[in-house]
Amino acid sequence: MGIKHILSVASDLVQEVDRLKHVEEECQILKEKLLKKQLISSEQNFLSLALDG
């Protein structure tokens, strides 16, 4: 394997890690939305405040 191939593979891995981070963020957003839909109004307000810190 040449250095160019190794650098190419490394670049691909960095891009894949970035993509997976984005997927993880999207999953977290969907999870929060689902949880909010399952709660009553006062619980939704409390959760929103908790998530906002």
SVG drawing of the C-alpha trace seen along z (x, -y; Angstrom):
<svg xmlns="http://www.w3.org/2000/svg" viewBox="-51 -26 55 28">
<polyline fill="none" stroke="black" stroke-width="0.4" points="0.0,0.0 1.2,-3.4 0.9,-6.5 -1.6,-7.9 -3.9,-4.9 -3.5,-5.2 -4.3,-8.9 -7.4,-8.2 -8.6,-5.5 -8.0,-7.9 -10.0,-10.6 -12.8,-8.2 -12.9,-7.2 -13.0,-10.8 -15.9,-11.5 -17.7,-8.4 -17.2,-9.5 -18.7,-12.9 -21.6,-11.2 -22.3,-9.0 -22.1,-11.9 -24.8,-13.6 -26.9,-10.4 -26.5,-10.2 -27.7,-13.9 -30.7,-13.2 -31.6,-10.1 -31.4,-12.1 -33.7,-14.8 -36.2,-12.1 -36.0,-10.4 -36.7,-13.7 -39.7,-14.5 -41.1,-11.0 -40.8,-11.3 -42.4,-14.8 -45.4,-13.4 -45.9,-10.7 -46.0,-13.2 -48.9,-15.3 -48.6,-19.1 -47.0,-19.9 -44.5,-17.1 -43.6,-18.4 -42.9,-21.8 -40.7,-20.3 -38.8,-18.2 -38.2,-21.2 -36.8,-23.1 -34.6,-20.2 -33.3,-19.7 -32.5,-23.4 -30.5,-23.3"/>
</svg>
